[in-house]
Amino acid sequence: MASPSKKTLIQTSFYEQAKSSRRGFYWLAPVIVLILFLCVMGMFAWLQQIHNDSVMFVTIDQETRQQRLLMVVAALSCVIVVSLLFLWRYTRIRSRAEAALIAETGFRRAMENSMSTGMRVLDMQGRIAYVNPAFCRMIGWNEADLIGRTTPFPYWVPGRHSQHQETLNLLMSGRAPSSGLEIEAQRRDGSRFTARMYVSPLRDPQGEQIGWMTSMTDITEPKRIREALTAAHERFMTVLEGLDDAISVVADTPEGLELLFANRTYRRFFGAQAGGHGELLGGRLGRFTDETVEIHSETAQRWFEVHHRILAWTDGRRVRLQVARDITERRNHEEASRIQQEKIQLTSRLTTMGEMASSLAHELNQPLTAITNYSMGAVAMLRSGRAKPEDVLEAMEKAAKQAQRAGKIISRIREFVKRSEPQRQTVSVTGILDNAVAFADIDARKRRISIECSTPDPMPDVMADPILIEQVLLNLLKNGVEAMEASDYRTLHVIITEQDPLVEFAVIDRGHGLKDPERLFEPFYSTKSEGLGMGLNICRTIIESHHGRLWADANPDGGTIFRFTLPRVAPQVRIPSEDSQELHA
């Protein structure tokens, strides 16, 4: 053990108490010796006085010897007193050093006993020379069971003694790593724990190594937590790397965007650079928003649905999290579905015209017959030679009107069945209603059903594609006419009302009513034996594409009420000019 220092660096009440407890005893031995010395000198002086008084005659030589003897005794007395003073000083210093050593030893022992780290000392032969209470608590063995023990130690795991011996040989050879050794030990009750052991050489006051000091810390619970966190991190990273969405995290720096994290899908599209993240921001660099947008990436040549969010990173910085989902296939499917929907709409219109072919032939036959009659009449008047120009002109004008009527019928048919892109525009409800009713009235007259319209005055304008809305209204009128074929009530009502900012169309029939209202707008569901089940579904799609709504209600008087709405166009207020006022006047 190293020699104790004269003064401890840790000033504690424990040290002061130990020092003061021995302060009254270090001077006791020198005082006793001094008292005995004084007693001896007193006895010597007393005997010398008796000798002087009892001798009648003293020679000069004897007196000289007597004086010399007294000087020697006095000198010896001074030497003894000085020696006693040095002894007293040395005793005082030694007592203080012992008190300091006792206090220091007690303090270190108390500190050592309060530690949770197990301390163990091995001598150069590998025997246990010292263990602290924490080490005993850690392994469950008493100090008496461990001191002096050699290998195998009782806390070695059975069946793994060779591995423990290799660890001990590494320790004894001085080749233990500075980061420590991880070992597994067994307690007295049979339970096992994992510990990390650190090793340092133990030296005597002369600097010669006399053993090894080892410290052991139970890391079972921290290791379990670390392994659980590692496993959770691995699972989390496995999930992120396995996602089809491109996930990236960037931080704003003076040099630009710094890529902090990118999963495999992002790296596959954009590499390990922050350029892809910036491209998908779509100009929202300064906007902290959680909205989702669809952006086309020129780098990846793909469409992405991008969700952007601001969050706090592990170092406290505000960073940008971006989740980009590849929706290229969805966009392609939507485009294909739109094209297919247009084909279905065209097919529906052609089917409708096919069903109306015979009625249209009858409708066209009337103006053609009238044209023939008027033309033949004019020819007959010209051949007779009695024709008046006024009569011939009147016949030809009537024939021209009938030709115009037939041309309008054919033109409406061509516009109805012509395939074209939807063209929303400001259109009058009057034109849509007249064209749809004109087509439906052909079939209605065959079934002896009249169509009655109720409209506001003035008629509002709507923003719509007139051909598509005519198709919707015609489909609802045809359904109403067919539903009322067996009804006693023979009038189909069409009511148009303004509900700012919408215009509502209502087709009211007195037919058989709704059998399954929940499935009314499902694709391929039809109550008709010859129906395809796509008419109402197409109608709803058309109305919703115009930002309107289509639904059906039961008619309290029997039958069904189909309603749909369209956005109303606000009327423009025109201020008449002076010229127009004069013209009007």
Salt bridges, closest charged atoms under 4 A:
GLU16 OE1 - LYS19 NZ 3.55
GLU98 OE2 - ARG94 NE 3.42
GLU104 OE2 - ARG108 NH2 3.21
ASP123 OD2 - ARG127 NH2 3.23
ASP145 OD2 - ARG188 NH1 3.56
GLU182 OE1 - ARG196 NH2 3.23
GLU182 OE2 - LYS223 NZ 2.75
GLU184 OE1 - ARG160 NH1 2.52
ASP218 OD2 - ARG187 NH2 3.34
GLU221 OE2 - ARG224 NH2 2.40
GLU241 OE1 - ARG267 NH2 3.15
ASP245 OD2 - ARG325 NH2 3.10
ASP252 OD2 - ARG320 NE 3.20
GLU258 OE1 - ARG317 NH1 3.54
GLU291 OE2 - ARG287 NH2 2.99
GLU294 OE2 - ARG330 NH2 2.75
GLU294 OE1 - ARG331 NH1 2.74
GLU298 OE2 - HIS296 ND1 3.45
GLU305 OE2 - ARG330 NH1 3.71
ASP315 OD2 - ARG317 NE 2.78
ASP326 OD2 - ARG302 NH2 2.83
GLU334 OE2 - ARG330 NE 3.62
GLU335 OE2 - ARG338 NH2 2.47
GLU342 OE2 - ARG338 NH1 2.59
GLU355 OE1 - LYS478 NZ 3.20
GLU363 OE2 - ARG405 NH2 3.26
GLU363 OE1 - ARG445 NH2 3.05
GLU394 OE2 - LYS398 NZ 3.40
GLU421 OE1 - ARG338 NH1 3.67
ASP441 OD2 - ARG445 NH1 2.56
ASP443 OD2 - ARG447 NE 3.24
GLU452 OE2 - HIS493 ND1 3.85
GLU482 OE2 - LYS478 NZ 3.58
GLU482 OE1 - LYS528 NZ 2.67
GLU485 OE1 - ARG447 NH1 2.79
GLU498 OE1 - ARG568 NE 2.66
ASP500 OD1 - ARG568 NH1 3.71
GLU504 OE2 - ARG563 NH1 3.19
GLU522 OE1 - ARG519 NE 3.17
ASP553 OD2 - ARG563 NE 3.47
ASP557 OD2 - ARG510 NH2 3.66
